[in-house]
Amino acid sequence: MDLPLAPRMARFKRSPTNAITQRARELKAAGRDVVTVSSGEPDFDTPDHIKEAAKAALDRGATKYTTVDGTAELKAAVAAKFRDENGLDYGADQISVGTGGKQVIFNALMATVGDGDEVVIPAPHWVSYPDIVRVAGGTPTIVETRADKGFLLAPEDLDAAITPRTRWLILNNPTNPSGAVYDADSLRQIADVLLDHPDVLVLTDDIYEHLIYDNAVFHTIAGLEPKLFERTLTMNGMSKAYCMTGWRIGFAGGPAPLIRAMSKLQTQCTSSPNSIAQWAAAEALKGPKTFLEANRRTFQARRDRLVGRLQAIPGLACPTPKGAFYAFPDCSGVLGKATPDGKTIESDADFAAYLLDHHDLALVPGSAFGMGPYLRISYAAADAVLETACDRLAAACEALV
């Protein structure tokens, strides 16, 4: 049967990172020894005190529906986090909790973006931003950044991209996939441009906030420029730093009218997030956090080893990322070469396919993030996995002619 689908389904594509990771799972299930460095998922287990909070919630029967956009207890923990860590003062009516950070972003854009509205997105960018905009009926305005400028959005490029139809700027800091980090000065320059465009909203995705290296200091734009507070949605969540990807809890602080609209939308999709996960998230935000620094040090050590290996592979050039847990090497040095079976590598997507098909290595081409020819390699993986990945990558490059 040829099932007709809604026209909106043609506006967007399946998430490339999910698709590649799923294909790697299928190959593993078929007996292939696939090494996967495509997923943005920490290999560390959720800390014990967070799991114990979930067990306690189960034991006391906290298994019912909750308030649609988060329990009072979790909203209070989120408000305290924003106040203590970011200098942002939100009331309960200014906080939204969703089933992962992706849902929070989806809700915000669906509630505010109409047909023909534009959303400015610096590239390289997380794969889902443009497609969520398209689902909402809007148009993503992709603004490329430059490797020699640290993959940071240039203020003059932002200014040039804004039109009367611009609804949002999406700013990811630290950035997936490049690992770029906006310091106070670079954020100040972005803020100055936004002050000249009072109708543009700001969605700042701070999900990698606690994963920055080399003594860098994290800043979020609404904390840096209070005049932007009333038009900024500050999004964060539990997945990355707290090692809670499967728990599916994201949250945001923002203007009360926007939060109300997001809550209204959530009543007609998921309703409340998982009740047990909310209690676990509240404990994570309120409880001991020494593991954050220990994990951050581990990620930094992995980064240093991985970048060193990648820089030694002919055909690749890898800058040192300042945050998140991804390396983003330039693979232009392999383009035009041929695989042993005679296929020419014409793009980063071709190279990624060759790596998976012939060397059992799953990673994501940079073109999936709006910028090629690059590769995204996640170092949220054990040292042995990363070493094997580098061995296979080096062997794959050496095999090209």
Phi, psi and omega in degrees: 000132177271095186281119179288135179251160178295145180305330181299336182292342178274353183282338189221168181242165175297145179303120181298322181295318177296320182295316181292317180296321178294320179296321178298320177299317181295320178294321176298317180297332179275002175103002179281143179272070184274131173262126186249118173232038183258345190260137177272062185227117180303143178276355178284147176285156172299133181304148188300320184294334177285317177296323179296324177296324177293317178299319180295322178296319176299315184296329181266007173079028180276061188241019183260171172304149175242179171308141190308314185250035171119142177293158177300322181295316180289321177298322178296320178293321177295316179300319179294321177299311180299319181293310188283325185263334188235355180069029182246131185252104180243140169273172182301328181282000178249013183235134176238136174243131181230178180277074183094157179298327181300319179294322179300314178296316179302312180301315183297316182286321177296328182281344190231339186262125178248178181304127178087350176292150183245146178231121181278128182227115175292143176247144005289150187223159172304140190300331189275339184306304184298322183288327174296319176301316181295319177303321181286352180097002182269181180240119176286131174256103186272126179245112182288141172258177184239139179299320183286355174248020177073019181059031179262142177295123179281135183302323180292328177289322175298313182301318181291334183278340184282130177233176176299343179267358183291126181257318186222155157248130173258124183234115181258123185212119347302163194258133167261118022251356192278340185077013178294146178233127176275116176277182184300320182293316181292323176292323179299319179294321176295316180299320180299321177295315182296328178296334177277355181230077190293348181267357181270124175276160182235124173250111180254120182262104185254028189299335180258022185312316186272005183244072175231154193232172175060038175065020176291154181248131181280140173225145172242146197294325180289333175283328181283322181234096183302335180293343177268355187304316186285352177233024178242134169256115181262108185257143177206187180179184190262351194295309195275291184294326184268002176057048184231042184302314184284349180284336174059062174231119171237162181207164179206155170241140181188188181300137183304319179298323177293317180298320177298317180296319178297320178295318178301316179297319183294333178297338183252010173236273184270342196060217188287151171295167179307128186294318181293318179297327179294319178293323177295318180295321178299317178295320179301317182286330183266334191273194182301142183232017180299332180296334180300314181289321178298316179294320180299318179296321178296315178299320181295319178296319177298316178305312184298317179293317182295313181298320177300317178295315183295322180293341180270356182268119178302134181101345179244149174225121189236111172289161180271115179290149182260350181201184184060205177219050178227140165262150185225069184286145173281126181248023181298338181292346178259350182293141182090347177277166184244146175284165179303335178266013169092006179273134180278135176277104184259348183205169176295329177295320175299318182294317179297321178295319177299317180298319181286316186288325188248343183230010175052045179233118182256117172217179188246131176291146181298333180299334175295338179257014176086010179208118173238170357267103179229170173231144171254124179241120180277128173257026168274054184213158183298154181305318181297323178295317181293321178296316178296319178301315180293321177300315182290322178296317178296317180294323179295318179294320181294330183283344181286149181231000000 
